[in-house]
């Protein structure tokens, strides 16, 4: 996430937005209202606990809630607080994406073992998105997979956990879907080829969903790509 974007997010959470700006922030990260974000975080933790996937106290999800609560209580020096701005923006994203995932789970059915395993992985990692240790990378990759699944569920697309990451129904056939996070421009070609090969091997054809915003030099985001 870029420094400029993190700065704009902090300002959006502490000052009123114009009618022109608010829809854009709402679409990207949900309503730019930290009180609402914290209420959603509490609901998310409660819902996941009810489903048998309680986030540990030291999990990234619980820490993200604490970061948003602590940093929203006092102004953040955006000109000299690059790390704080990045942590605040990333914590907000973490809470929103876990909230979307929790909403997508059927509360009337036991949470599948595959979902509990993915949540366990996603709870790990460090708070700073710039950290490249293996656990943090796996945690954020898994979080993105859960968010993609929630996004498809919200659109009433039938999905199931299969290789490479998911399968979704498309024109009465199951098609593979690979969810890939891009951390730098150098990775774009490599990750795209990897994803295409994974989809081809798993189901012959399908889709790739890219996550661009963690790139150190952000790339304009776009729709999912289909390989047939």
Secondary structure, DSSP 8 states (H G I E B T S, - for coil): --HHHHHHHHHHHHS---HHHHHHHHHHHS-S-HHHHHHHHHHHHHHHHHTT----TTSHHHHHHHHHHHHHTS---TTT-HHHHHHHHHHHHHHHHHHHHHHHS-TTS---HHHHHHHHHHT-S-S-TT---HHHHHHHHHHHHHHHHHHHHHTT--EE--SSSEEEEETTEEEEEEEEE--STTHHHHHHHHHHHHHHHHHSSEEEEEE-TTSSS-------EEE-
